[in-house]
Amino acid sequence: MSVEQVTENVDGLRWFKSSYSGSGGGDCVEVAAGVDAVFVRDSKAVDGGPVLRVSRDEWAAFVALAVE
């Protein structure tokens, strides 16, 4: 799997947090689907924290393994 840290602006993306994430914080990630990639970030560091970019095919493979 290839993952790279994004350096360009990702403000136009629509971010989603897991429905299992409570409102009290905790260790959560947010995910946004782009045209050619899926972006992942820490929900506690949305302003200036690192954002990772993964190809859509690689994200699909990750999710398939995670739900087994």
MDAnalysis code that builds the backbone (N, CA, C; Angstrom):
import MDAnalysis as mda
import numpy as np

u = mda.Universe.empty(204, n_residues=68, atom_resindex=np.repeat(np.arange(68), 3), trajectory=True)
u.add_TopologyAttr("name", ["N", "CA", "C"] * 68)
u.add_TopologyAttr("resid", np.arange(1, 69))
u.add_TopologyAttr("resname", ["MET", "SER", "VAL", "GLU", "GLN", "VAL", "THR", "GLU", "ASN", "VAL", "ASP", "GLY", "LEU", "ARG", "TRP", "PHE", "LYS", "SER", "SER", "TYR", "SER", "GLY", "SER", "GLY", "GLY", "GLY", "ASP", "CYS", "VAL", "GLU", "VAL", "ALA", "ALA", "GLY", "VAL", "ASP", "ALA", "VAL", "PHE", "VAL", "ARG", "ASP", "SER", "LYS", "ALA", "VAL", "ASP", "GLY", "GLY", "PRO", "VAL", "LEU", "ARG", "VAL", "SER", "ARG", "ASP", "GLU", "TRP", "ALA", "ALA", "PHE", "VAL", "ALA", "LEU", "ALA", "VAL", "GLU"])
u.atoms.positions = np.array([
    [0.854, -1.170, 0.000],
    [0.000, 0.000, 0.000],
    [0.896, 1.228, 0.000],
    [0.582, 2.179, -0.840],
    [1.346, 3.425, -0.857],
    [0.500, 4.534, -0.237],
    [1.107, 5.237, 0.687],
    [0.452, 6.349, 1.377],
    [1.391, 7.530, 1.306],
    [0.853, 8.697, 1.039],
    [1.696, 9.881, 1.036],
    [1.015, 10.997, 1.810],
    [1.845, 11.808, 2.449],
    [1.319, 12.958, 3.167],
    [1.030, 14.062, 2.161],
    [-0.149, 14.651, 2.277],
    [-0.595, 15.676, 1.346],
    [-0.067, 17.035, 1.793],
    [0.411, 17.817, 0.832],
    [0.868, 19.165, 1.152],
    [-0.015, 20.237, 0.514],
    [-0.882, 19.830, -0.436],
    [-1.746, 20.825, -1.060],
    [-2.996, 21.063, -0.214],
    [-3.729, 22.099, -0.551],
    [-4.941, 22.494, 0.176],
    [-6.041, 21.457, -0.017],
    [-6.634, 20.996, 1.083],
    [-7.721, 20.013, 1.029],
    [-8.992, 20.570, 1.673],
    [-9.113, 21.902, 1.725],
    [-10.263, 22.535, 2.376],
    [-11.586, 22.241, 1.680],
    [-11.577, 21.948, 0.386],
    [-12.818, 21.730, -0.343],
    [-13.412, 20.339, -0.177],
    [-12.752, 19.479, 0.576],
    [-13.244, 18.118, 0.750],
    [-14.333, 18.065, 1.822],
    [-15.228, 17.085, 1.698],
    [-16.267, 16.869, 2.701],
    [-15.815, 15.711, 3.596],
    [-15.521, 16.019, 4.844],
    [-14.945, 15.056, 5.781],
    [-16.041, 14.341, 6.564],
    [-15.815, 13.054, 6.828],
    [-16.750, 12.226, 7.591],
    [-16.015, 11.567, 8.749],
    [-16.681, 11.528, 9.898],
    [-16.160, 10.830, 11.056],
    [-17.002, 9.583, 11.271],
    [-16.417, 8.548, 11.795],
    [-17.128, 7.299, 12.037],
    [-18.345, 7.529, 12.919],
    [-19.423, 6.806, 12.632],
    [-20.615, 6.886, 13.479],
    [-20.344, 6.289, 14.858],
    [-19.263, 5.546, 14.999],
    [-18.874, 4.981, 16.290],
    [-18.121, 5.995, 17.148],
    [-17.757, 7.137, 16.582],
    [-17.044, 8.161, 17.325],
    [-18.027, 8.924, 18.194],
    [-17.719, 9.021, 19.449],
    [-18.572, 9.781, 20.358],
    [-18.304, 11.260, 20.259],
    [-19.110, 12.053, 20.901],
    [-18.940, 13.502, 20.873],
    [-17.913, 13.965, 21.898],
    [-17.406, 13.052, 22.724],
    [-16.464, 13.421, 23.769],
    [-15.014, 13.379, 23.356],
    [-14.727, 13.295, 22.070],
    [-13.343, 13.258, 21.605],
    [-12.876, 11.834, 21.433],
    [-11.679, 11.568, 21.877],
    [-11.137, 10.223, 21.734],
    [-10.233, 10.122, 20.523],
    [-9.889, 8.910, 20.178],
    [-8.971, 8.661, 19.067],
    [-9.763, 8.402, 17.803],
    [-9.998, 9.436, 17.027],
    [-10.836, 9.315, 15.833],
    [-10.089, 9.798, 14.605],
    [-10.473, 9.249, 13.482],
    [-9.979, 9.742, 12.204],
    [-11.170, 10.214, 11.383],
    [-10.888, 11.094, 10.449],
    [-11.890, 11.551, 9.493],
    [-11.412, 11.151, 8.108],
    [-12.367, 10.883, 7.235],
    [-12.076, 10.424, 5.882],
    [-12.851, 11.290, 4.894],
    [-12.219, 11.603, 3.771],
    [-12.877, 12.342, 2.692],
    [-12.534, 11.659, 1.371],
    [-13.528, 11.502, 0.523],
    [-13.318, 10.874, -0.785],
    [-13.093, 11.956, -1.829],
    [-11.962, 11.879, -2.508],
    [-11.660, 12.759, -3.618],
    [-11.928, 12.037, -4.926],
    [-11.634, 12.676, -6.017],
    [-11.869, 12.093, -7.334],
    [-11.012, 10.840, -7.545],
    [-9.729, 10.928, -7.233],
    [-8.805, 9.820, -7.483],
    [-8.226, 9.203, -6.216],
    [-8.608, 9.722, -5.046],
    [-7.971, 9.257, -3.819],
    [-8.911, 9.421, -2.633],
    [-8.530, 8.778, -1.542],
    [-9.222, 8.932, -0.268],
    [-8.237, 9.608, 0.678],
    [-8.715, 10.578, 1.442],
    [-7.876, 11.356, 2.343],
    [-8.254, 11.021, 3.780],
    [-7.251, 10.934, 4.646],
    [-7.456, 10.560, 6.040],
    [-6.723, 11.569, 6.915],
    [-7.386, 12.010, 8.005],
    [-6.738, 12.926, 8.945],
    [-7.206, 12.628, 10.365],
    [-6.480, 13.141, 11.321],
    [-6.815, 13.028, 12.732],
    [-7.908, 14.050, 13.042],
    [-9.001, 13.606, 13.637],
    [-10.118, 14.517, 13.909],
    [-9.776, 15.553, 14.969],
    [-8.709, 15.336, 15.716],
    [-8.303, 16.303, 16.730],
    [-7.313, 17.329, 16.187],
    [-6.878, 17.174, 14.946],
    [-5.879, 18.076, 14.370],
    [-6.299, 18.500, 12.965],
    [-7.541, 18.957, 12.845],
    [-8.064, 19.292, 11.514],
    [-7.465, 20.575, 10.959],
    [-6.967, 21.448, 11.799],
    [-6.375, 22.702, 11.339],
    [-4.861, 22.585, 11.294],
    [-4.348, 22.165, 10.159],
    [-2.911, 22.117, 9.982],
    [-2.258, 20.788, 10.313],
    [-3.027, 19.811, 10.753],
    [-2.450, 18.494, 11.012],
    [-2.181, 17.766, 9.712],
    [-1.453, 16.670, 9.789],
    [-1.139, 15.928, 8.568],
    [-2.370, 15.292, 7.942],
    [-2.366, 15.204, 6.642],
    [-3.419, 14.540, 5.869],
    [-2.734, 13.503, 4.989],
    [-3.254, 12.281, 5.005],
    [-2.709, 11.217, 4.183],
    [-3.594, 10.977, 2.973],
    [-2.970, 10.658, 1.847],
    [-3.703, 10.346, 0.621],
    [-3.427, 8.890, 0.253],
    [-4.518, 8.137, -0.006],
    [-4.442, 6.731, -0.381],
    [-5.275, 6.563, -1.650],
    [-4.825, 5.738, -2.579],
    [-5.619, 5.533, -3.797],
    [-6.957, 4.892, -3.434],
    [-7.952, 5.092, -4.271],
    [-9.283, 4.539, -4.004],
    [-9.246, 3.009, -3.982],
    [-8.462, 2.394, -4.851],
    [-8.351, 0.930, -4.864],
    [-7.710, 0.411, -3.583],
    [-6.669, 1.082, -3.130],
    [-6.011, 0.669, -1.896],
    [-6.918, 0.869, -0.690],
    [-7.698, 1.940, -0.690],
    [-8.648, 2.170, 0.409],
    [-9.708, 1.059, 0.426],
    [-10.209, 0.684, -0.745],
    [-11.205, -0.384, -0.832],
    [-10.634, -1.695, -0.297],
    [-9.381, -1.984, -0.609],
    [-8.741, -3.202, -0.103],
    [-8.590, -3.141, 1.413],
    [-8.217, -1.989, 1.948],
    [-8.094, -1.807, 3.400],
    [-9.432, -2.036, 4.082],
    [-10.481, -1.429, 3.578],
    [-11.813, -1.564, 4.179],
    [-12.286, -3.010, 4.110],
    [-12.049, -3.681, 2.990],
    [-12.448, -5.086, 2.853],
    [-11.778, -5.940, 3.915],
    [-10.508, -5.693, 4.187],
    [-9.809, -6.459, 5.228],
    [-10.273, -6.080, 6.621],
    [-10.619, -4.818, 6.814],
    [-11.031, -4.348, 8.139],
    [-12.383, -4.905, 8.572],
    [-13.245, -5.217, 7.632],
    [-14.591, -5.698, 7.988],
    [-14.661, -7.218, 8.048],
    [-13.595, -7.910, 7.755],
    [-13.607, -9.382, 7.815],
    [-13.695, -9.862, 9.240],
])
